Amino acid sequence: MKLRINGQQMEVENSVRNIEDLLNFFQLQERIVVVERNGEIVSKEQYSIQTLNDGDQIEIVHFVGGG
């Protein structure tokens, strides 16, 4: 499946079917992230049921601590 992720065209494995799968694919499942799909923010409760489609535009923002 081809997705645009953070502005970059990427191809992900067929096993990536939803946002939860996508976060696991990028090893971000344990991080605090905000995900936007096609211009709309997706709540964390929807990650496992929000189906991805070829051509979707995804933005993933994760927070980095520092001091």
N, C-alpha and C positions, 0 to 999 in steps of 0.2 A: 504494500500500500504506500502511496506517495502522499506525504504531508508537508506542509510548510510549517516548520517549527522555529520560532524566534527569528523569522525572516529568511530562513534557509530551507531550500527544497531538500527533503530527506526521504529515503525509502526505509520503511520498517518491516520487520518480519510479519508474516500472515497471522502469527499468534497474538499480535497486538490488535485487540478488538475494541478496547475502551480506554478511558483515561487512566484507570488504575494499571492496566497492562502497560501503557506507555510509560508511566512513572517507574514501574518495575524494570522495563527495558533500559531506561537511562539510570537505573539505580538511585532514584530519587524518592522512593517510597517512605523512607524514614525522615525525610527533610520536611520542613515547613515550606510549602509552596502555594502559589496562587496560579491557577490554570484558567486561561481564557480560550474558548473554542469559537471560532468564527465571530469574534467581537463581543462575546458574552462570557462573563465570569461564571465558572462552574463551581458550585458548592462541593465541599469535600464529600458530602453524603451522596453525591451524584457520580463520583468517579467510577464506581464499578458498573453503573448502568448507562452512562453517557457513551453511546456507541460512536466510534470514529468512522468516517467515510473518506474514501480516496479524495484528495484535494482539500481536505479541511485545513484551516489555518489555526495553528496552536501557538499560544504564547505561554511559556512557563517561567515564572519568576520565583527564585528561591533566595532566601535571606542568608547573608553572611555576617557573622558576628565579628566584632573587632573592638579595639579600645584605644 
